[in-house]
Amino acid sequence: MLFQEQVRKVKQAAPKLAATTNEQRNAALTAVREALLQHQAEIFEANKQDLAQAEADGVSGPVRKRLKFDEGKLRDVTAGISDLTKMEDPLFQTQFARELDEGLVLKRVTCPIGVIGVIFEARPDALVQISALCIKSGNCVILKGGREALRSNKKLFDIIHEAIIDAGLPADSMMQLEARSEINELLECHESVDLLIPRGSNAFVQYIMNHTKIPVMGHADGICHIYVDKDADLAKAVPIIVDAKTQYVSACNTVETLLVHEAIKDQLLPMLKEALDAKKVELRGTKDVAAVVDCVPSTEADDKTEYLDYILSAKTVKNMDEAIDHINHFGSHHTDCIITENPDVAEHFMNLVDSAGVYQNCSTRFADGYRYGFGAEVGISTGKLHARGPVGLEGLVSYKYKLYGTGQIVDDYASDKKQFHFKNITE
């Protein structure tokens, strides 16, 4: 079967999946969860082979860490699936209802987007999360994972696909791509695919955007910053920075650049250096930083690098506005944090930093769909249209307008025979 014909079959399945009830979709999710647990030995074996191949191919440590799918990852994804089944149905929800005139009622009701193509890195747990979110939100999905996870992804997809079919969902509501060449074929399917979500580098996301007519919701680099203000509580600052850098170093919400108000550099940097050394983090700094603590000299390239490694770039700033300018220029609009006890300063920072997540006095690692209570996420959108930040169920639904009439025609209103009275109503 030709590639575009396969994708058209997915498109044809979309209305059928959209018509399923929350109970049907929850039953499918429960079946997926049970199947993953039942076949865990096969999943771990496939992942073991991927990890061995990655090591033989010289794949970097951070990528291999993301690639690993063990008991802990399985526990996390199955818990996420359980959480999704307990969540309210994202479909058929009336966002507002308005009586335009007597017997003429307008409603805005949530509905699936349709067919979503997700291109993601070599993270097998991402395949499970994305699949589960699309099932719950009634969206058909086309999945393309990183080549390093080929065996793991194939095994996971086959298990999930069989489970949803057994649960009564359309067989064509899921499709998996395995060859890299299929990405370019997917980009041509603008008549069948409603949304693309590419996860990866800025260059990769830009490539996708420039080579398709399909709307793109981009998940790009995570160059996250922490700015430590002159009014910061340093006892809070050090553990926040250490957590944001080391809690899971391969994640896109890990802090990469630290900005320190020059008034507190002599107090903060020695404390921080000791804590970072204990975690084996390499500190790279400007001359102002090097004047206070030992560090590797930083370069301009460090300002725009997502390390995904035990490396932290640091520099001093004269004031908060300089920090904001730096973040808006070099950041990736992902997640940025200010550490300060001054609420006015915090609000100023959070209002002016142009990022999907702006935090005060907490780790950037909180930028996650599960930690936001979304159940899971398909990615973190750094754009501003449709969805922003961690994209969970709400970001995977659209809406349609339903107008219920009793024989009304526009000419009666155009000729003033009738008038609208626009009354909001509750259901």
N, C-alpha and C positions, 0 to 999 in steps of 0.2 A: 504494500500500500504506500502511495506517495505521502511524503511528510505532511503536506498541506491538507491532504484528505484526512489524515489522523487528527490533525488539529481541528478540522471542521467537525469531526465526530465529537470532540470535546465540547465545542460550541453548541452542538445539537443537544448535548446532555445537560447544558446549563439550566434551561427552563425546568427540566425534570427535577434537578437537585434543588432548585429554588423553591419548588412547590412542596418539598418535604416538610414534615412537622419537626418541631424541636425534639419531640420524643423519638422520632426516627433517627435524627442526627445524633442525639445523645446515645441511643442504642448502638449506633455504628462506632462512636468513640469508645464506648465500653468494650466493644468487640475488639477494637484496635489495641486497647490497653492490655486486654487478656492475651491477645495473640503475641504481643511483644514479650510479655513475661513468659509465655509458653515456649517461645522460640529463642530465648535469650542466649543459649549456648551457641546456636548457629550465628547469631548476630556478633557475639564476641569473637568467634573464630574468623569471620569475615573481616572484622576490624583488626584482629591480630595480623592477618595477612597484609592489610593496607599499611599498618604501622611498620611492618618489616620491609615492605617495598619502599616506603617513604624514607626509612633510614638508609637503605641501600642506594637510593637516588640522591642522598645528601640534602633532603628537605630540612628546612630550618627547624630549630627547637620549638618556637612559638606555633608554627603550623602543625607540627606533630602533636603538640599539646591540645590544640583544637580538634585534631583528627581523632584523638582517643575517645572511644565509647566503651565505658566500663560499667560496673555495677552502680556506681554513683550517678553517672549520666542517665542510665536506664531508670533509676529511682526518681531522678528529677523530672524526666519527660513523662513518666507514667503518672507522677503526682500532678503534673501540669494538666494532663488529660482529664484526670479526676476533677480537678478544679473547674475545667471548662464545662463539664457536664452539670455542674452545680450552678453555673452562671445563667442569668436570664437570656432568653432567646433574643439575639440581636436583630432578628427579622420580624416583620409585620408589626413593628412598634410604631404607634402614632406619635409623631413628634409635635404636631399641632393640628387642631381641627378648628375650622372657621365657617360659620354660616354666612355666606355671601348675601343671601336673601332667603326668604321663607321657602323651604323645600329645596335649597341649593347649598350643599355642604361640601367644603373642600377639606381634604386631609392630606398631610404629608406623612408617608409611611416608609419605613426602612425596607430595603431589599438588597440582595447580593449585587456585587459589581458584575459578576458573570464568570469570565475566564481570566485567571491571573497566572502570569508566567513569573516564576521566581528563580533567579540565577544567584546561587549562593556559594560561599567558600566551602572548603573541605571540612565541614562540621556535620557529622551524621545526626547529632541531636537537633540541628536546625531543620533537617528534613522532617523529623517527627513533629516538631513544633509547628512548622508551616502547614503540614498536612492536616494536623488536628484543628488549627485555626480555620483553615479553609472548609473543612467538614462542618464545623460548628456554624460558620457564617454562610453556609450554602453556596460557596464558590467552587467552581471547578478549578483545578490547578495543574500547571505544567511545571515540572521540577527539573532543574539542572544544577547538580552539585559539583564541587571541585573534583578534578580528576584523581587527586590523591585518595579520595574516599569512595572510589568506584565500587569496590566489592561491598563495603558497608552499606552504601546507599541503595545498591541493587537489592540486597537482602532485606533491608528495612522497607523499601518500596513494595516489594513483592508481598511481604507479610501484611502491610497496611492495606494494600489494594485488595488482596484476597478477603481480608476481614470486612471491608466495607461492602464488597459484593455479597458476601454471605449475610450481611445485615440488611440487604435490600436496596442499597444506594446504586445509582447507575454505574456500570463498569467503566464507561468512558469519562467519568467525572475526574479521573486522575490520569496523568501521563508523565512518563519519565524520559528525559533525554540523557544519553550517555556519551555521545561524541561531541567534542568541542565544535565541530563544523555545523552541528545542528543549531547552535546559537544564532548564527547568521540566517539560517532558514526560518527560525522562530521570529526574527526581527521583521521578516517580510509578511507575517500573518496578521496584518492590521485589521482584516475583516473578521477575524475569528477571536483574537485576543484583546481583552478590554483594558488590561493594565499589566505593565512589567515592573517588577521590583528587583533591580540588580543590587547585589551586595558585594562590595569590594573597594578597590582604590578609586580615587577621583578620576583617574585616567580611564579606568574601565567603565565607570558610570557614564562619563562623558562620551565614550565610544558608543555605548548603547543608545544614548539620547540622540547622537548625531546620525545614527544609521537605522532609525525606525520611525514610523508614523504612529506607533502605539504610544499612548500616554505612559510616562515613566515616573515612578516614585522612587527617588534615589536614596540608597543607603551607602554612604561613602566613608572616607577616612574618619577616624576618631582622634583628631588632634585636640585633646581636652586640656584645659588650663585650670590652675588654682592660683588665685591672687590673694596674698596674705596682706591685709590692710594694717595700717599703723595702730588701729584700735582692736587688733585681734587678741584673743586669748591664746597664748602660745601653748598652753597645756592642751588645748583642743587642736591647735593647728598641726602639731607633729603627728599624732595618731591618724588624723584625717588624711594628711598627705601620704603617709606610709601605706594606709589602707588603699587609697586611690591608686597608688603605684604598684603595690605588690599582692593585693588580695587575689587577683587573677590577671596576671600580667599580659596575657594574650588577647584580652577583650578590648573592644573598640571604645569602651567608656573608661579606660585606664588613663590617668593623668600623664601627660607627656612633657608639659612645660609648667614651671613654677615661676610666678612673678612675685617679688618680695618688695614691699615698701622700704625704701632706703633707710627710714628712721628706725627700723627694727631688725635690720640685717645682722647686726652684731649679737643680738640676743637669740634670734631664731636659728640662724644657719649652723652654729656649733651643735645645738641640740638636735637639729634635723640630720646633720651629717652623721652623728653617732647612731641615730636610729636607722638611717639608710645603710650604713656600713654593716649593721647587724643583719640586715636583709640582703646583703651583697648587691646593693644597687649602685651603679656607677653614676656619680654626679658630674654633670658637665656644666660649666659656668662661665660667665663673662668675667672680665678683669675685676669688677666690683665684688663678685662672689669669691673669686680666687684670693682676694685680699683678706678675706675672713676665714675661709676654710680651704683645705686641699681639694682640688677638683681637676678634671680634665678640661682643658680650654675648649669652649664651645665655638662654633662657627655659625654663619648665617643660615646654613642648611639645617641646623638643629631647630630653628624656629618653625620649620615647616615639615618636620619629620614625625611620622607615627612609628615609634620604635617597636611596640609590642614586645618589649624586652625589659630587662632590669637596668634601664637607663632613664635618668631624669635630667632634663635641661633646666637651668635656673638663671634668672637675671634679676637685677633690681630695677625698680621704677621710681620716679620722683613723686608720683601721685596716682590716684585711682584712674583719672582720665587717661593717663599714659597706658595704664594696664588695659583699659577698655579698648583703646585704639589698637594696641598690639593684638589683643584677642580677635577683634573684628577683622583685622588684616590677615593674620597668620592662621587663625583657627579654622575649623571645618564646620562650624555652626552646629556642633553636636551637643556637648555638655561642658559648661564652665562654672566655676565656683568662686565665691568670695568668702574669706574667713575674716569676720569682723564682729564686734559687739555693738557697733553703731547701726541701729535699724534704718536710719535715713540714708546712710552710705550704702547699706546693703540694697535698699530699694532702688537707689540711683543706678547701681551696678546692674541689677537684675533687669531694669527697664531698658538700659542702653546696650547691653551685650546682646548681639543678634544671633542667639543660639536656640536650638530646640529645647534645651534644658538649662536653666540658670539656678544655681543653688546657693544657699548660705549655710555655712558651718556644717557641712556634711560631705561625705565622699562622693566623687563622681560615679563610683560604681553602682550607685542607686539607679542610674539610668538604664532601666530594664523593665520590660513588660511585666514579668512575674512580680518584681518588687513594687510595681505601681498597682498591683492588684488586677492586671489585665488577663491573668491566666497564663499567657505566653505572648510572644511577639513574632512577627515575620521579619522584623528589622527595625532600625531607627531611621526615620526619615529626617533628613536635614533640609528638605525643601519647605515651602510654606503653603502649598496648595493641597487641599483635601485632608491630608494627615501630616502631623508633625511630631517628632519625638518617637518614643516606642510605639509601634503600630500593632495594636491588638485587634480585638473584634470590632470596635467602633470604627477603626480605620479601614476595615475590609467590607464595610457596607456603604451603599449609596442610599438614595431615596427616590420615590416616585410620588407624583401628585395624583390623588384619586378625587374626582369630582362627581358627587352624587346629585342628580337632578330629578325633576318631576315634570319635564317637558319644556323647560326654559329655552328661549332663543335670544341671541345677542341683540337682535333688532329692537326688541322691547326696551332694552336698556339704552340703546343708542338714540331711540326716539323719545326717551323720558316717560314711556308708559309705566316703566318700573324703575325703582332705584335700589342700588345695593345698600345694605346696612352693616355689613362687615362686623359680625359679632363672634368673638372667640368663644368657643364652647369647650367643655371638658367632657371626657368620656367616662 
